[in-house]
């Protein structure tokens, strides 16, 4: 039995090779792998003994030869294939260990084009694919995690077709992910190519999906763009239960929202909707204001901060009482960029189940992908920020500086609420949220009802235009003093007139923030 060992990643390779040698396998290798195995005392021979041809072009051509590929592709159930091998002085090859050049890592370091091209593997993928195509007779290994299973099967004398098929599938997927990265690099900034592939790597299987009868797993992106894998999927879990499917969704909503604010900010999310959001120079005050927005919905929610959690903040999280029940507030997940040792210790004492996550800020910009039946929708990330467009007063009364500050805050917050989205804010704290309603006036009424007396003197942000004046009239009845919205309705004049009658200041942005 013959094997070619040529992975870029040498992790665990020497013990695996020793195991093969002990079973009587002939081992062949290339370049640096040959050197590493020889130094480890593994009886290995250079691949040139199979090809009868030296490595050339600075190693660009090593295994691209019939001496390798014929031995891999010959069907063992066809005597004419074996006879043809023999006629050419060739022999079957029964196992390949492959792994590809570090193209992604090279690109991530900012390498120039020619350096990146040198890391596009050609011989490796060709050899892996040849072995995988002939998997009923040839074993192919691209993951060091499979070494033990393969050795155990070989020692038992019975390598199942199921194991061979699984290894072949992994091999083709390995090459496909690699090619996806290369194509993405060469494609550059082309936004919508005629054909596109995405590559992801499984991090864990989840207890279940969105509901207990659904299976679930979490994957991280293999996108080569800087920071593409930063965020919730790759967050570090310090404490608590394993993350669930719903935890990931809610935590992602909170994490995306909190990093839309430069100021110290806290976001509390329940069922993918912010139920509390506040900014303040004092992060503890931001937390308390966010909780006060809707303490009922916050129970069992996800809390995100864009500042590290220190001892003082951790104490507030642990000790602050629900203003309605008087009980300590319970959360499912806390997520922050970091924790001090003291803060972490305090939070670990709050609950054995509380999930404490540390994550890198999510990448802003790029594209978002949504799956639909039969395909995907792809669009640019909604990265508009106040300051990148104009708040244009359209009413008789322009907003005061105090109102303008609140409007800018509410406009950012509104972007993260499901349409039809209405946010009421006082200062830099949300006091009411109306979300997910099929008509805008109902969202206004829901936000006002949640805010209660706090609606009086608040400002309102709407993610899209008011199609009728009724939404503004409902806001006026609740005591709203200023409104920010995109404008663009055929009835803008009626809407503006309703605001003028109520003495409400209104500004148009010209930018919509639908979220579905």
N, C-alpha and C positions, 0 to 999 in steps of 0.2 A: 504494500500500500504506500502511496506517495502523497506528500502534502507540500504545498507551497505556503510559506509563512511570510507575509509582507504587509503587516499593518503599520500605519504611522504611529499609533498609540501602542506602546510596548507594555502597558499595564498587564501584569499577570501572564505575559507571553512565555517567559522562560519556564515556569513550572508546567504550563500547558504543553510546551514542546518536549520537556523531559518526560511527561506522561505519555506522549505519543511515541517517543523513542523507546520507552520501556515496553511498549506494545509491539515494537518491531517496525515502526513506520520509517520510511526514508524521508528525510526532511530537506527541503530546499528553500533558499531565501535570497533576498536581494540586498545590495548596498549596506545601509546602516543596520538593517535588521540582522543581516548575516553577521556583522561585527558584534552586535549586542549578544546574540545567541552564542556565538563562538566564545566570547569572553565569559559567558555564564556556564561554559562547559557542556553545552548542548551539541550533540553530533549533527552538524548541519553542513550542507554542501551548497556551493553557489548555484544560482539558477542557470548560469551559463552552461552547466553540465547537461541541462535539459534542452537548451536552445542551440548549443554549439556556436553561439554568437555573443560577442562581448556587449556590455552596456555601452551605449553611445549617446552623443549629443547631451553631455552633462547629465546623464541619467534619464533623459526624456524617453528613451527607448530601452526598456529592460525586459519586459515580459510580453511585448507585442510581437509574438512569434508563434508559428504553428507548433513548435515544440511544447508550448504551454497550452495554447487554445485548442489544438486538436486533442490533446490529452484530456482536457476538460469537457469537450463537447461530444466526444465519441459515445454513442449509445452502447451500453454493455449488453443489451439484448439483441444486437445486430452483429452477427459474426463478420459481415463484410466490413463494418466499421473497425473492428478489432484487427482484421486482416490488413486493412489499409494502414492502420497505425504501424503494425509490424513491418510492412513493406517499406515504410519510410524511416524505420529505426526509431519509432516513437513508442511511448507507453502511456497508459491511462494515468491520470492524476485524480486522486480520490477526495482531496480535502483542500480548501483554500481558506486561509485566514487573511482577511483584507481590512484595510482602513485607509481613509483618504487623506490627502494633504490638508493642512489646516487653512483652507481658503477663507473661511469665515473669520477666524482669529486674525489672519493677515490683513483683511480688509478693515476689521474693527480697529486695528492700530493705525489706520490712515495711510496704508501703503500706496505708493504710486502705481499707475496702471501696469507697468511692466513687471513690477514685483508681485502684483496680484495675479497676473497671468501665469507666472511661474508656479503658482500654487493651485492651478487648475489641473487636477489629476486626470490622466487619460488612461494609462495602463491599469491603474487600480480599478476604476469602474468597469473597464472591459473585462478584466479577469473575474471580478465579482459577479457580473452579469452572466458570463459564460458558465460559471459554476452553478449559479442559481437556476439558470435555464435547465440544466441537466441534474436537478436536485434528486431525482430518484436514485441516482448513483453517486453523486458528488455532494459532499457536505460543504457548506459555506458558512463562515463565522465572521461577523462584523462587529460583534459586541463582546468584550471581555467577560461580561456577566454570564455568557453562555458556555464558557470554557468548561466549567465543572459538569454541566449537563451532558456535554458532548463526550467528555472523557468517561463519564459513568456509563453512557450508552455504548461506547466502544468497548469498554471493559466487560460489559455484559454480553457482548457478542451479537447484540440485536439492536440496531439503530432503526427506530420506527420511521415509517413514511410520514407520520404526523410531525415528528421532530424535524425531519428533513424539509418538509413543506413550510413549517414555521420559520426555520432559519432562512429559507429562500425568500419568503415574503419579507422578512426583516431586511435582507440584503437588498432587494429591489427598492424598498422604502428608503433605505440608507442612501442609495445612489440618487433616488428621486429628490430627496431633501437637499442633497449636495448640489444637484443640477439646478434646483429652484433658487438656491443662494447665488449661484453663478449667473443665472439669467437675470435675477433682480439687480445684481451689480452692473451688468452690462446694459441693462435697460435704463438705468439711471432714473431720471425724473419723469419719464414717460408716464402719464397718469393712468391711462386706460388702454393697455395693450390688448390686441385681439384675442390672445390666450394668456391666461395667468394661472399660476399655481401658488399655493401657500403651504408652508411646512410648519408642523408643530410637533413637539415632543411631550409624551405623557409624563406628568409628574406624579400622579396618584389616581387610583380608583377611589371614588367616593362611596360613602355608605349607600346612597341612592341619589337619584336625580332631583328634579324639582319636587317630585312627590315620591312616596315610598315605593310605589309600583314601577318606578322608572329607574333604569340603571344610569350611572353617571361617572364621569371622570373629569380631571382637570389637566389641561395641556398648557405648555408655554410656547410662545412663538419662537421660531427660528429665523425670523426676519433679520436681515443684516443691518438695518438702519440703526444708528446709535440710539440707545435707550429704548428700543422697541420692546424688550422683554421686561422693562422696569414696571413696577406696579403690583397689583394685588396677587396675580397668579404666582409670582416668584417671591412673595412676602415670606419673611421668617416668622414662624410660630414659636413664641417664647413659652407659652403657657396655655392651658385649657384644652377643650375638646378639639378633635380634628374638625377642620372646616367642612361645612356642607355646601351643596350646590347653591342653595339660597343665600348662605353666608357670603359666598364669593360674589354673587350678583349684587347684594346690598352693599358689601364692603367696597366693591368697585365703584358703585354710584357715589358713595360718600367720598372715596379717595379722589375721584375725578373732580368732584365739586370743590373740595377743600383747597385744591391746588389751583383753582381759578382766582384765588385771593392772595395778594401779597402780604396783607396784614395778618397778625396772629388770628386764626380762625378755627372755629369748631363747627362741624356739620354732623347732625344726627339723622340717620336714614332708617326708614321702615318700609319694607316692600318696595324698594328701589326708588322711593320718593323722599326728598328731604322734609322732615317734619320739624326740624330746628336748624337754624344757621345764624351764626353771629360772628362779627369781627370786633376785636378790641385790642388795645395795646397790652392789656393784661389778659393772658390766655385763660386764666381761671374765670375772669369775668365773661369772656367769650363763651366758655362752656356753660356757665350759669344762665346766660341770656339765651343760648341755643336751647337748653333744656326747658326754659320757661315758655318757649313758643308753643309747645304741645307736649306736656309731660306725660299725658296718657298714651299717645302714640310712641313716645320715646322708650317706653317700657319694652325691654327685649330687643331694642334696636341696635344699630351699629353706630359707633362714635368715632369720628376721624378728626385728627388735629394736623395742622401743617407746621407745628413746632414740637420739639422733644417734650416728652412727659417727664417732669421732674417731681420731686417729693411733694411740693405744694399742690400741683395740679392733681397728682395721684390721690392725695388726701381728700381733695374736693370731690373727685370722682367716687371715692369710696364712701365719704361721709354725707355728701349732699342728699337731702331728703326730697322725695317727690312732694311738690307743693300741694298736691291734692290728697294723697293718702298718708303722707308723713313717713312712709317707709323708705328705706334705702333703695335707690334706683337700680334696677337690674338691666344689664346689657348682655348681648350675645358676643359682640366683637368690639375691641378697641384697636385702632390702627393709627400709627404715628411714624414719623421718620426716625425716631429713636426714643430710648428711655434711659434715664439715669438709673444706676443700680438701686438707689433708695426708692425711686418711683416704681421700679419694676417689682421690688419686694412688697411694697404696699399693695399694689394691684393684685399680686398673686394671692394675697390674703383676703381679697374681696370675695372671690368665688373660685372653687376648683375648676369650674366649667368655663369661666370667662376666657375667651380667646384673645390673646395679646399678640398683635402683629406688628412687625417692623418692616417697612417697605420703602423702596426708592420712589421718588415722585414720578408720576406717569408721564410718558412722553406726550407732548402737545404737538399738534400738527399731524401731518401724514394723512392716512385715509382710514375710514371706518367701513367695516364689512358687515352686512346683515343677510342672514340666510332667509330665502323665501322658497316656496315650493317650486322645484324645478331649477333653482339657480341662486344667484347672489345679487345683492345691490351693493354698490361701492360708491362712496362719496367722500369728499374732503371733510376733515374734522372741523367742527364748528369752533373756531378759535378766535372769533371776533371778541375784542375786549373794549370796554369804555376807554376812550382816548384814541381809538382807531377810527371812530366815526363821530358824528356831531349830534348832540342833543339839541334839536331845533325847536324852540318854543313856538307853539301854534295858537295859543289862547291869548286873551287880552291880558291875563296876568302871567308873568314869567315866574318860574320857581325861585324861591329864596335860596341862598347859599346852603342853608341847613337842609332844605328840601332837596336840592340838587345832589348833595352828598348821599342822602338816603335813596334817591332815585338811582344813582349809579350803583349803589350796593344792591338794591332790589333787582335791577336789570341783570346783574351778574347771577344772582341767586335764581332768578326766574328761568334762566337757561337750563337749569338742571331739574326742572319740574316737568312732568309729563303733560303734554298738551291735551285740552286747552289749559294753559297754565296761568295762574294769577298768584302773585306774591304781594302781601302787605308787609311793610317794614316801617320801623321807627328807628331813626338813626341808622346804625349798622347792625340791626338785629331784625330777623324775620319775626312777625307776630301772627301771621296767618297765611295759609297755603290753600289754594283751590286747584285741584289737579285731576286730569283724566276725564273731564266732562265733555260730552259731545257738543255742548253749547257754552259760550263764554260767560253769559250772564249767571249761569248756575255756578261756575267756578268762582265768580266774584262773590256770590252769596255764601258759598262754602268758606272762602277765605275770611270773609267778614264775620261769619258765625264763629269760626275758630278764634279769631282775634278778640271778639267781644268788645269790651270798652276800649281796648287798646287800638281798635280800628280808628277811633276818633283821633284825628291828628296824624294818621299814618299816611304813607305814600303807597302807590300801587304800581306794579310792573306787570305788563301783559306780554306774553311771548309772541302774539300776533295781533293784527288790527282788530278793532271792535267793528263787527259788521252792522251793528245797530247802536242807537244811543242808550238802549236799556242797560247795558253793562256799566256805563258811566253814571247813569241815574242810580243804579244800585250802589255803586261806590260812594256817590254823594250822600245817599241815605245813611251809609255806615260811618260817614265822617271823614272820608279820604280827602286830603287837601291837594295832592299832586299825582299825576299819572305819567308814566313813560310807556310808550308803545311804538311799534314800527310805523303805523299809518299805512295808507294804501287802499283803504276801503272806498268803494264808490259812494259811501255815505259819510266820508270823513267830515264834510261840512256839518252834518247833523250831529255827529259825535262831538265836534269842537263846540258847536252851539250849546249842547247840553252841559259841557264842562264850563263854559262861560256863564251860563245861568246859575251854576252852583258855586261859582268863584274858584273853580279848580284850575290849577296850573297844569298844562299838558305839554309834553315834548314828544316829538317824533324822532326816531332813530334811523328809519329807512332800512333797518336790518331785522329780519324775523329770526326767531329761535325755536321753531317747532322741535318737539322731541316726542318720538313715538316708540 
